[in-house]
Protein backbone atom coordinates (compact mmCIF):
# COMPACT_ATOMS: atom_id res chain seq x y z
CA UNK A 1 0.00 0.00 0.00
CA UNK A 2 1.11 3.54 -0.65
CA UNK A 3 2.15 5.78 2.20
CA UNK A 4 -0.19 8.50 3.33
CA UNK A 5 1.01 12.05 3.81
CA UNK A 6 4.03 13.77 2.32
CA UNK A 7 6.51 11.99 0.14
CA UNK A 8 9.68 11.12 1.99
CA UNK A 9 12.49 12.82 0.08
CA UNK A 10 10.81 15.63 -1.83
CA UNK A 11 12.22 18.45 0.30
CA UNK A 12 15.78 17.15 0.24
CA UNK A 13 15.60 16.43 -3.49
CA UNK A 14 14.31 19.93 -4.17
CA UNK A 15 17.11 21.51 -2.13
CA UNK A 16 19.70 19.33 -3.79
CA UNK A 17 18.39 20.15 -7.26
CA UNK A 18 18.45 23.86 -6.43
CA UNK A 19 22.03 23.69 -5.13
CA UNK A 20 23.23 21.70 -8.13
CA UNK A 21 21.61 24.20 -10.49
CA UNK A 22 23.34 27.06 -8.64
CA UNK A 23 26.68 25.27 -8.90
CA UNK A 24 26.20 24.62 -12.62
CA UNK A 25 25.25 28.25 -13.28
CA UNK A 26 28.22 29.50 -11.26
CA UNK A 27 30.65 27.34 -13.23
CA UNK A 28 29.22 28.42 -16.58
CA UNK A 29 29.42 32.11 -15.65
CA UNK A 30 33.01 31.68 -14.45
CA UNK A 31 33.87 29.97 -17.72
CA UNK A 32 32.30 32.76 -19.78
CA UNK A 33 34.07 35.48 -17.76
CA UNK A 34 37.39 33.66 -18.16
CA UNK A 35 36.92 33.37 -21.93
CA UNK A 36 36.07 37.07 -22.22
CA UNK A 37 39.15 38.00 -20.18
CA UNK A 38 41.38 35.88 -22.43
CA UNK A 39 39.82 37.39 -25.55
CA UNK A 40 40.49 40.89 -24.20
CA UNK A 41 44.12 40.04 -23.46
CA UNK A 42 44.63 38.54 -26.92
CA UNK A 43 42.97 41.51 -28.60
CA UNK A 44 45.13 43.96 -26.64
CA UNK A 45 48.30 42.05 -27.50
CA UNK A 46 47.39 42.03 -31.19
CA UNK A 47 46.71 45.77 -31.22
CA UNK A 48 50.10 46.72 -29.84
CA UNK A 49 52.87 45.50 -32.13
CA UNK A 50 55.75 43.92 -30.29
CA UNK A 51 59.29 44.79 -31.32
CA UNK A 52 61.79 41.98 -31.35
CA UNK A 53 65.36 43.02 -30.58
C-alpha distance matrix in Angstrom:
0.0 3.8 6.5 9.1 12.7 14.5 13.6 14.9 17.9 19.1 22.1 23.3 22.9 24.9 27.6 27.9 28.2 30.8 32.8 32.8 34.1 36.8 37.8 38.1 40.2 42.4 43.2 44.0 46.3 48.0 48.6 50.1 52.3 53.5 54.4 56.3 58.2 59.2 60.3 62.4 64.0 64.8 66.2 68.4 69.7 70.6 72.5 74.7 76.8 77.2 80.6 81.0 84.0
3.8 0.0 3.8 6.5 9.6 11.0 10.1 11.7 14.7 15.5 18.6 20.0 19.6 21.3 24.1 24.6 24.9 27.3 29.4 29.6 30.7 33.3 34.5 34.9 36.8 39.0 40.0 40.8 42.9 44.7 45.4 46.8 49.0 50.3 51.2 53.0 54.9 56.1 57.1 59.2 60.8 61.7 63.0 65.2 66.6 67.5 69.3 71.5 73.7 74.1 77.6 78.1 81.1
6.5 3.8 0.0 3.8 6.6 8.2 7.9 9.2 12.7 13.7 16.3 17.9 18.1 19.7 22.1 23.0 23.7 25.8 27.7 28.4 29.6 31.9 33.2 34.0 35.8 37.7 38.9 40.0 41.9 43.6 44.6 46.1 48.0 49.3 50.5 52.2 53.9 55.2 56.5 58.3 59.9 61.0 62.4 64.3 65.8 66.9 68.6 70.7 73.0 73.4 76.9 77.4 80.4
9.1 6.5 3.8 0.0 3.8 6.8 8.2 10.3 13.8 14.1 16.2 18.4 18.9 19.9 22.3 23.7 24.3 26.1 28.2 29.2 30.2 32.3 33.9 34.8 36.2 38.2 39.7 40.7 42.4 44.2 45.4 46.7 48.4 50.1 51.3 52.8 54.5 56.0 57.2 58.8 60.6 61.8 63.0 64.9 66.5 67.7 69.1 71.3 73.8 74.3 77.8 78.5 81.5
12.7 9.6 6.6 3.8 0.0 3.8 6.6 8.9 12.1 11.9 13.4 16.0 16.9 17.4 19.6 21.5 22.1 23.4 25.6 27.0 27.9 29.7 31.5 32.6 33.8 35.7 37.5 38.5 39.9 41.7 43.2 44.3 45.9 47.7 49.1 50.3 52.0 53.7 54.9 56.4 58.2 59.6 60.7 62.4 64.2 65.4 66.7 68.9 71.4 71.9 75.5 76.3 79.3
14.5 11.0 8.2 6.8 3.8 0.0 3.8 6.3 8.8 8.2 9.6 12.4 13.2 13.6 15.8 17.7 18.4 19.7 21.9 23.3 24.1 25.9 27.8 28.9 30.1 31.9 33.7 34.7 36.1 38.0 39.4 40.6 42.2 43.9 45.3 46.6 48.2 50.0 51.1 52.6 54.4 55.8 56.9 58.6 60.4 61.7 63.0 65.1 67.7 68.2 71.7 72.6 75.5
13.6 10.1 7.9 8.2 6.6 3.8 0.0 3.8 6.0 6.0 8.6 10.6 10.8 11.9 14.4 15.6 16.2 18.1 20.1 21.0 22.1 24.2 25.8 26.7 28.2 30.1 31.6 32.6 34.3 36.1 37.3 38.7 40.4 41.9 43.2 44.8 46.4 47.9 49.1 50.8 52.5 53.8 55.0 56.8 58.4 59.6 61.2 63.3 65.7 66.1 69.7 70.3 73.3
14.9 11.7 9.2 10.3 8.9 6.3 3.8 0.0 3.8 6.0 7.9 8.8 9.7 11.7 13.4 14.2 15.6 17.6 19.0 19.9 21.7 23.5 24.6 25.9 27.7 29.3 30.6 32.0 33.8 35.2 36.4 38.1 39.7 41.0 42.5 44.2 45.6 47.1 48.5 50.2 51.7 53.0 54.5 56.2 57.6 59.0 60.6 62.6 64.9 65.1 68.6 69.1 72.0
17.9 14.7 12.7 13.8 12.1 8.8 6.0 3.8 0.0 3.8 5.6 5.4 6.0 8.5 10.1 10.5 11.9 14.1 15.4 16.2 18.0 19.9 20.9 22.1 24.1 25.6 26.8 28.3 30.1 31.4 32.7 34.4 36.0 37.2 38.8 40.5 41.9 43.3 44.8 46.5 47.9 49.2 50.7 52.4 53.8 55.2 56.9 58.8 61.1 61.3 64.8 65.3 68.2
19.1 15.5 13.7 14.1 11.9 8.2 6.0 6.0 3.8 0.0 3.8 5.6 5.1 6.0 8.6 9.8 10.4 12.1 14.2 15.2 16.3 18.3 19.9 20.8 22.3 24.2 25.7 26.8 28.4 30.2 31.5 32.8 34.5 36.0 37.4 38.9 40.5 42.1 43.3 44.9 46.6 47.9 49.2 51.0 52.6 53.8 55.3 57.4 59.8 60.3 63.8 64.5 67.5
22.1 18.6 16.3 16.2 13.4 9.6 8.6 7.9 5.6 3.8 0.0 3.8 5.5 5.2 6.3 8.6 9.9 10.7 12.4 14.2 15.4 16.7 18.4 20.0 21.2 22.6 24.5 26.0 27.1 28.7 30.4 31.8 33.1 34.7 36.4 37.7 39.1 40.9 42.3 43.6 45.3 46.8 48.1 49.6 51.3 52.8 54.1 56.1 58.6 59.0 62.5 63.3 66.2
23.3 20.0 17.9 18.4 16.0 12.4 10.6 8.8 5.4 5.6 3.8 0.0 3.8 5.4 5.1 6.0 8.5 9.8 10.5 12.1 14.1 15.3 16.4 18.2 19.9 21.0 22.5 24.3 25.7 26.9 28.5 30.3 31.5 32.8 34.7 36.2 37.4 39.0 40.7 42.1 43.5 45.0 46.5 48.0 49.5 51.0 52.6 54.4 56.8 57.0 60.4 61.1 63.9
22.9 19.6 18.1 18.9 16.9 13.2 10.8 9.7 6.0 5.1 5.5 3.8 0.0 3.8 5.5 5.0 6.0 8.5 9.8 10.4 12.1 14.1 15.2 16.2 18.1 19.8 21.0 22.4 24.2 25.6 26.8 28.5 30.1 31.4 32.9 34.6 36.0 37.4 38.9 40.6 42.1 43.4 44.8 46.5 48.0 49.3 51.0 52.9 55.3 55.6 59.1 59.7 62.6
24.9 21.3 19.7 19.9 17.4 13.6 11.9 11.7 8.5 6.0 5.2 5.4 3.8 0.0 3.8 5.4 5.1 6.1 8.6 9.9 10.6 12.3 14.3 15.3 16.5 18.3 20.1 21.2 22.6 24.4 25.8 27.1 28.6 30.3 31.7 33.1 34.6 36.3 37.6 39.1 40.8 42.2 43.4 45.1 46.8 48.1 49.5 51.6 54.1 54.5 58.1 59.0 61.9
27.6 24.1 22.1 22.3 19.6 15.8 14.4 13.4 10.1 8.6 6.3 5.1 5.5 3.8 0.0 3.8 5.5 5.1 6.2 8.6 9.9 10.6 12.3 14.2 15.4 16.5 18.5 20.1 21.1 22.5 24.4 25.9 27.0 28.6 30.4 31.7 32.9 34.8 36.3 37.5 39.1 40.8 42.1 43.5 45.2 46.7 48.1 49.9 52.5 52.8 56.3 57.2 60.0
27.9 24.6 23.0 23.7 21.5 17.7 15.6 14.2 10.5 9.8 8.6 6.0 5.0 5.4 3.8 0.0 3.8 5.4 5.1 6.1 8.5 9.8 10.5 12.2 14.2 15.2 16.5 18.4 20.0 21.1 22.5 24.4 25.7 26.9 28.7 30.4 31.6 33.0 34.7 36.2 37.6 39.1 40.6 42.1 43.6 45.1 46.7 48.5 50.9 51.1 54.5 55.2 58.0
28.2 24.9 23.7 24.3 22.1 18.4 16.2 15.6 11.9 10.4 9.9 8.5 6.0 5.1 5.5 3.8 0.0 3.8 5.5 5.2 6.1 8.6 9.9 10.5 12.2 14.1 15.4 16.5 18.3 20.0 21.1 22.6 24.3 25.7 27.1 28.7 30.3 31.7 33.0 34.7 36.3 37.6 38.9 40.7 42.2 43.5 45.1 47.1 49.5 49.9 53.5 54.2 57.2
30.8 27.3 25.8 26.1 23.4 19.7 18.1 17.6 14.1 12.1 10.7 9.8 8.5 6.1 5.1 5.4 3.8 0.0 3.8 5.5 5.1 6.2 8.7 9.9 10.6 12.3 14.4 15.5 16.5 18.4 20.1 21.2 22.5 24.3 25.9 27.1 28.6 30.4 31.7 33.0 34.8 36.3 37.5 39.0 40.8 42.2 43.5 45.5 48.1 48.6 52.2 53.2 56.1
32.8 29.4 27.7 28.2 25.6 21.9 20.1 19.0 15.4 14.2 12.4 10.5 9.8 8.6 6.2 5.1 5.5 3.8 0.0 3.8 5.4 5.0 6.2 8.6 9.9 10.5 12.4 14.3 15.4 16.5 18.4 20.1 21.1 22.5 24.4 25.8 26.9 28.7 30.4 31.6 33.0 34.7 36.2 37.5 39.1 40.7 42.2 43.9 46.4 46.7 50.2 51.0 53.8
32.8 29.6 28.4 29.2 27.0 23.3 21.0 19.9 16.2 15.2 14.2 12.1 10.4 9.9 8.6 6.1 5.2 5.5 3.8 0.0 3.8 5.4 5.0 6.1 8.6 9.8 10.6 12.4 14.3 15.3 16.5 18.5 20.0 21.1 22.7 24.5 25.8 27.1 28.7 30.4 31.7 33.1 34.7 36.3 37.7 39.1 40.8 42.7 45.0 45.2 48.7 49.4 52.3
34.1 30.7 29.6 30.2 27.9 24.1 22.1 21.7 18.0 16.3 15.4 14.1 12.1 10.6 9.9 8.5 6.1 5.1 5.4 3.8 0.0 3.8 5.4 5.1 6.1 8.5 10.0 10.6 12.3 14.2 15.4 16.6 18.3 19.9 21.2 22.6 24.3 25.9 27.1 28.7 30.4 31.7 32.9 34.7 36.3 37.6 39.1 41.2 43.6 44.1 47.7 48.6 51.7
36.8 33.3 31.9 32.3 29.7 25.9 24.2 23.5 19.9 18.3 16.7 15.3 14.1 12.3 10.6 9.8 8.6 6.2 5.0 5.4 3.8 0.0 3.8 5.5 5.2 6.1 8.6 10.0 10.6 12.2 14.2 15.4 16.4 18.2 20.0 21.1 22.4 24.4 25.8 27.0 28.6 30.3 31.5 32.9 34.7 36.2 37.5 39.4 42.0 42.5 46.1 47.1 50.0
37.8 34.5 33.2 33.9 31.5 27.8 25.8 24.6 20.9 19.9 18.4 16.4 15.2 14.3 12.3 10.5 9.9 8.7 6.2 5.0 5.4 3.8 0.0 3.8 5.5 5.1 6.2 8.7 10.0 10.6 12.3 14.4 15.4 16.5 18.4 20.1 21.1 22.6 24.4 25.9 27.1 28.7 30.3 31.7 33.1 34.7 36.3 38.0 40.4 40.6 44.1 44.9 47.8
38.1 34.9 34.0 34.8 32.6 28.9 26.7 25.9 22.1 20.8 20.0 18.2 16.2 15.3 14.2 12.2 10.5 9.9 8.6 6.1 5.1 5.5 3.8 0.0 3.8 5.5 5.3 6.3 8.7 10.0 10.6 12.4 14.4 15.4 16.7 18.6 20.1 21.3 22.7 24.6 26.0 27.2 28.7 30.5 31.8 33.1 34.8 36.8 39.1 39.5 43.0 43.8 46.8
40.2 36.8 35.8 36.2 33.8 30.1 28.2 27.7 24.1 22.3 21.2 19.9 18.1 16.5 15.4 14.2 12.2 10.6 9.9 8.6 6.1 5.2 5.5 3.8 0.0 3.8 5.5 5.2 6.2 8.6 9.8 10.6 12.3 14.2 15.4 16.6 18.3 20.1 21.1 22.6 24.5 25.8 26.9 28.6 30.4 31.6 33.0 35.1 37.6 38.3 41.9 43.0 46.1
42.4 39.0 37.7 38.2 35.7 31.9 30.1 29.3 25.6 24.2 22.6 21.0 19.8 18.3 16.5 15.2 14.1 12.3 10.5 9.8 8.5 6.1 5.1 5.5 3.8 0.0 3.8 5.5 5.3 6.2 8.6 10.0 10.6 12.2 14.3 15.5 16.5 18.4 20.0 21.2 22.6 24.4 25.7 27.0 28.7 30.4 31.7 33.5 36.0 36.4 40.0 41.1 44.0
43.2 40.0 38.9 39.7 37.5 33.7 31.6 30.6 26.8 25.7 24.5 22.5 21.0 20.1 18.5 16.5 15.4 14.4 12.4 10.6 10.0 8.6 6.2 5.3 5.5 3.8 0.0 3.8 5.5 5.1 6.1 8.7 9.9 10.5 12.3 14.3 15.3 16.5 18.4 20.0 21.1 22.5 24.3 25.8 27.1 28.6 30.4 32.1 34.4 34.6 38.1 38.9 41.9
44.0 40.8 40.0 40.7 38.5 34.7 32.6 32.0 28.3 26.8 26.0 24.3 22.4 21.2 20.1 18.4 16.5 15.5 14.3 12.4 10.6 10.0 8.7 6.3 5.2 5.5 3.8 0.0 3.8 5.4 5.0 6.2 8.6 9.8 10.6 12.4 14.3 15.4 16.5 18.5 20.1 21.1 22.5 24.4 25.9 27.0 28.7 30.8 33.1 33.6 37.3 38.2 41.4
46.3 42.9 41.9 42.4 39.9 36.1 34.3 33.8 30.1 28.4 27.1 25.7 24.2 22.6 21.1 20.0 18.3 16.5 15.4 14.3 12.3 10.6 10.0 8.7 6.2 5.3 5.5 3.8 0.0 3.8 5.4 5.1 6.1 8.5 9.9 10.6 12.2 14.3 15.3 16.5 18.4 20.0 21.0 22.5 24.4 25.7 27.0 29.0 31.6 32.4 36.0 37.3 40.4
48.0 44.7 43.6 44.2 41.7 38.0 36.1 35.2 31.4 30.2 28.7 26.9 25.6 24.4 22.5 21.1 20.0 18.4 16.5 15.3 14.2 12.2 10.6 10.0 8.6 6.2 5.1 5.4 3.8 0.0 3.8 5.5 5.2 6.1 8.6 9.9 10.5 12.3 14.2 15.4 16.6 18.4 19.9 21.1 22.6 24.4 25.8 27.5 30.0 30.3 33.9 34.9 37.9
48.6 45.4 44.6 45.4 43.2 39.4 37.3 36.4 32.7 31.5 30.4 28.5 26.8 25.8 24.4 22.5 21.1 20.1 18.4 16.5 15.4 14.2 12.3 10.6 9.8 8.6 6.1 5.0 5.4 3.8 0.0 3.8 5.5 5.1 6.2 8.7 9.9 10.7 12.3 14.3 15.5 16.5 18.3 20.1 21.2 22.6 24.4 26.3 28.5 28.8 32.4 33.3 36.4
50.1 46.8 46.1 46.7 44.3 40.6 38.7 38.1 34.4 32.8 31.8 30.3 28.5 27.1 25.9 24.4 22.6 21.2 20.1 18.5 16.6 15.4 14.4 12.4 10.6 10.0 8.7 6.2 5.1 5.5 3.8 0.0 3.8 5.4 5.1 6.2 8.6 10.0 10.5 12.4 14.4 15.4 16.4 18.4 20.0 21.1 22.5 24.8 27.2 28.0 31.7 33.0 36.3
52.3 49.0 48.0 48.4 45.9 42.2 40.4 39.7 36.0 34.5 33.1 31.5 30.1 28.6 27.0 25.7 24.3 22.5 21.1 20.0 18.3 16.4 15.4 14.4 12.3 10.6 9.9 8.6 6.1 5.2 5.5 3.8 0.0 3.8 5.5 5.1 6.2 8.7 9.9 10.6 12.4 14.3 15.3 16.5 18.5 20.0 21.1 23.0 25.7 26.4 30.1 31.5 34.6
53.5 50.3 49.3 50.1 47.7 43.9 41.9 41.0 37.2 36.0 34.7 32.8 31.4 30.3 28.6 26.9 25.7 24.3 22.5 21.1 19.9 18.2 16.5 15.4 14.2 12.2 10.5 9.8 8.5 6.1 5.1 5.4 3.8 0.0 3.8 5.5 5.1 6.3 8.6 9.9 10.7 12.4 14.2 15.4 16.6 18.4 20.1 21.7 24.0 24.3 27.9 29.0 32.0
54.4 51.2 50.5 51.3 49.1 45.3 43.2 42.5 38.8 37.4 36.4 34.7 32.9 31.7 30.4 28.7 27.1 25.9 24.4 22.7 21.2 20.0 18.4 16.7 15.4 14.3 12.3 10.6 9.9 8.6 6.2 5.1 5.5 3.8 0.0 3.8 5.4 5.1 6.1 8.6 9.9 10.5 12.1 14.2 15.4 16.4 18.3 20.4 22.5 23.1 26.8 28.0 31.3
56.3 53.0 52.2 52.8 50.3 46.6 44.8 44.2 40.5 38.9 37.7 36.2 34.6 33.1 31.7 30.4 28.7 27.1 25.8 24.5 22.6 21.1 20.1 18.6 16.6 15.5 14.3 12.4 10.6 9.9 8.7 6.2 5.1 5.5 3.8 0.0 3.8 5.4 5.0 6.2 8.7 9.9 10.4 12.2 14.2 15.3 16.4 18.7 21.2 22.4 26.1 27.7 31.0
58.2 54.9 53.9 54.5 52.0 48.2 46.4 45.6 41.9 40.5 39.1 37.4 36.0 34.6 32.9 31.6 30.3 28.6 26.9 25.8 24.3 22.4 21.1 20.1 18.3 16.5 15.3 14.3 12.2 10.5 9.9 8.6 6.2 5.1 5.4 3.8 0.0 3.8 5.4 5.1 6.3 8.7 9.9 10.6 12.4 14.3 15.5 17.0 19.7 20.3 24.0 25.6 28.6
59.2 56.1 55.2 56.0 53.7 50.0 47.9 47.1 43.3 42.1 40.9 39.0 37.4 36.3 34.8 33.0 31.7 30.4 28.7 27.1 25.9 24.4 22.6 21.3 20.1 18.4 16.5 15.4 14.3 12.3 10.7 10.0 8.7 6.3 5.1 5.4 3.8 0.0 3.8 5.4 5.1 6.1 8.5 9.8 10.6 12.3 14.3 15.8 17.8 18.2 21.9 23.1 26.3
60.3 57.1 56.5 57.2 54.9 51.1 49.1 48.5 44.8 43.3 42.3 40.7 38.9 37.6 36.3 34.7 33.0 31.7 30.4 28.7 27.1 25.8 24.4 22.7 21.1 20.0 18.4 16.5 15.3 14.2 12.3 10.5 9.9 8.6 6.1 5.0 5.4 3.8 0.0 3.8 5.5 5.1 6.0 8.5 9.9 10.5 12.2 14.5 16.7 17.9 21.6 23.2 26.6
62.4 59.2 58.3 58.8 56.4 52.6 50.8 50.2 46.5 44.9 43.6 42.1 40.6 39.1 37.5 36.2 34.7 33.0 31.6 30.4 28.7 27.0 25.9 24.6 22.6 21.2 20.0 18.5 16.5 15.4 14.3 12.4 10.6 9.9 8.6 6.2 5.1 5.4 3.8 0.0 3.8 5.5 5.1 6.1 8.6 9.9 10.6 12.6 15.4 16.7 20.5 22.5 25.8
64.0 60.8 59.9 60.6 58.2 54.4 52.5 51.7 47.9 46.6 45.3 43.5 42.1 40.8 39.1 37.6 36.3 34.8 33.0 31.7 30.4 28.6 27.1 26.0 24.5 22.6 21.1 20.1 18.4 16.6 15.5 14.4 12.4 10.7 9.9 8.7 6.3 5.1 5.5 3.8 0.0 3.8 5.5 5.1 6.2 8.6 10.0 11.0 13.5 14.0 17.7 19.5 22.6
64.8 61.7 61.0 61.8 59.6 55.8 53.8 53.0 49.2 47.9 46.8 45.0 43.4 42.2 40.8 39.1 37.6 36.3 34.7 33.1 31.7 30.3 28.7 27.2 25.8 24.4 22.5 21.1 20.0 18.4 16.5 15.4 14.3 12.4 10.5 9.9 8.7 6.1 5.1 5.5 3.8 0.0 3.8 5.4 5.1 6.2 8.7 10.3 12.0 12.8 16.5 18.1 21.5
66.2 63.0 62.4 63.0 60.7 56.9 55.0 54.5 50.7 49.2 48.1 46.5 44.8 43.4 42.1 40.6 38.9 37.5 36.2 34.7 32.9 31.5 30.3 28.7 26.9 25.7 24.3 22.5 21.0 19.9 18.3 16.4 15.3 14.2 12.1 10.4 9.9 8.5 6.0 5.1 5.5 3.8 0.0 3.8 5.5 5.1 6.2 8.9 11.2 13.1 16.9 19.0 22.5
68.4 65.2 64.3 64.9 62.4 58.6 56.8 56.2 52.4 51.0 49.6 48.0 46.5 45.1 43.5 42.1 40.7 39.0 37.5 36.3 34.7 32.9 31.7 30.5 28.6 27.0 25.8 24.4 22.5 21.1 20.1 18.4 16.5 15.4 14.2 12.2 10.6 9.8 8.5 6.1 5.1 5.4 3.8 0.0 3.8 5.4 5.2 6.5 9.6 11.2 14.9 17.4 20.6
69.7 66.6 65.8 66.5 64.2 60.4 58.4 57.6 53.8 52.6 51.3 49.5 48.0 46.8 45.2 43.6 42.2 40.8 39.1 37.7 36.3 34.7 33.1 31.8 30.4 28.7 27.1 25.9 24.4 22.6 21.2 20.0 18.5 16.6 15.4 14.2 12.4 10.6 9.9 8.6 6.2 5.1 5.5 3.8 0.0 3.8 5.5 5.5 7.4 8.2 11.9 14.0 17.4
70.6 67.5 66.9 67.7 65.4 61.7 59.6 59.0 55.2 53.8 52.8 51.0 49.3 48.1 46.7 45.1 43.5 42.2 40.7 39.1 37.6 36.2 34.7 33.1 31.6 30.4 28.6 27.0 25.7 24.4 22.6 21.1 20.0 18.4 16.4 15.3 14.3 12.3 10.5 9.9 8.6 6.2 5.1 5.4 3.8 0.0 3.8 5.6 6.6 8.6 12.2 14.4 18.0
72.5 69.3 68.6 69.1 66.7 63.0 61.2 60.6 56.9 55.3 54.1 52.6 51.0 49.5 48.1 46.7 45.1 43.5 42.2 40.8 39.1 37.5 36.3 34.8 33.0 31.7 30.4 28.7 27.0 25.8 24.4 22.5 21.1 20.1 18.3 16.4 15.5 14.3 12.2 10.6 10.0 8.7 6.2 5.2 5.5 3.8 0.0 3.8 6.2 9.3 12.6 15.6 18.9
74.7 71.5 70.7 71.3 68.9 65.1 63.3 62.6 58.8 57.4 56.1 54.4 52.9 51.6 49.9 48.5 47.1 45.5 43.9 42.7 41.2 39.4 38.0 36.8 35.1 33.5 32.1 30.8 29.0 27.5 26.3 24.8 23.0 21.7 20.4 18.7 17.0 15.8 14.5 12.6 11.0 10.3 8.9 6.5 5.5 5.6 3.8 0.0 3.8 6.3 9.5 12.7 15.7
76.8 73.7 73.0 73.8 71.4 67.7 65.7 64.9 61.1 59.8 58.6 56.8 55.3 54.1 52.5 50.9 49.5 48.1 46.4 45.0 43.6 42.0 40.4 39.1 37.6 36.0 34.4 33.1 31.6 30.0 28.5 27.2 25.7 24.0 22.5 21.2 19.7 17.8 16.7 15.4 13.5 12.0 11.2 9.6 7.4 6.6 6.2 3.8 0.0 3.8 6.5 9.6 12.8
77.2 74.1 73.4 74.3 71.9 68.2 66.1 65.1 61.3 60.3 59.0 57.0 55.6 54.5 52.8 51.1 49.9 48.6 46.7 45.2 44.1 42.5 40.6 39.5 38.3 36.4 34.6 33.6 32.4 30.3 28.8 28.0 26.4 24.3 23.1 22.4 20.3 18.2 17.9 16.7 14.0 12.8 13.1 11.2 8.2 8.6 9.3 6.3 3.8 0.0 3.8 6.4 9.7
80.6 77.6 76.9 77.8 75.5 71.7 69.7 68.6 64.8 63.8 62.5 60.4 59.1 58.1 56.3 54.5 53.5 52.2 50.2 48.7 47.7 46.1 44.1 43.0 41.9 40.0 38.1 37.3 36.0 33.9 32.4 31.7 30.1 27.9 26.8 26.1 24.0 21.9 21.6 20.5 17.7 16.5 16.9 14.9 11.9 12.2 12.6 9.5 6.5 3.8 0.0 3.8 6.4
81.0 78.1 77.4 78.5 76.3 72.6 70.3 69.1 65.3 64.5 63.3 61.1 59.7 59.0 57.2 55.2 54.2 53.2 51.0 49.4 48.6 47.1 44.9 43.8 43.0 41.1 38.9 38.2 37.3 34.9 33.3 33.0 31.5 29.0 28.0 27.7 25.6 23.1 23.2 22.5 19.5 18.1 19.0 17.4 14.0 14.4 15.6 12.7 9.6 6.4 3.8 0.0 3.8
84.0 81.1 80.4 81.5 79.3 75.5 73.3 72.0 68.2 67.5 66.2 63.9 62.6 61.9 60.0 58.0 57.2 56.1 53.8 52.3 51.7 50.0 47.8 46.8 46.1 44.0 41.9 41.4 40.4 37.9 36.4 36.3 34.6 32.0 31.3 31.0 28.6 26.3 26.6 25.8 22.6 21.5 22.5 20.6 17.4 18.0 18.9 15.7 12.8 9.7 6.4 3.8 0.0
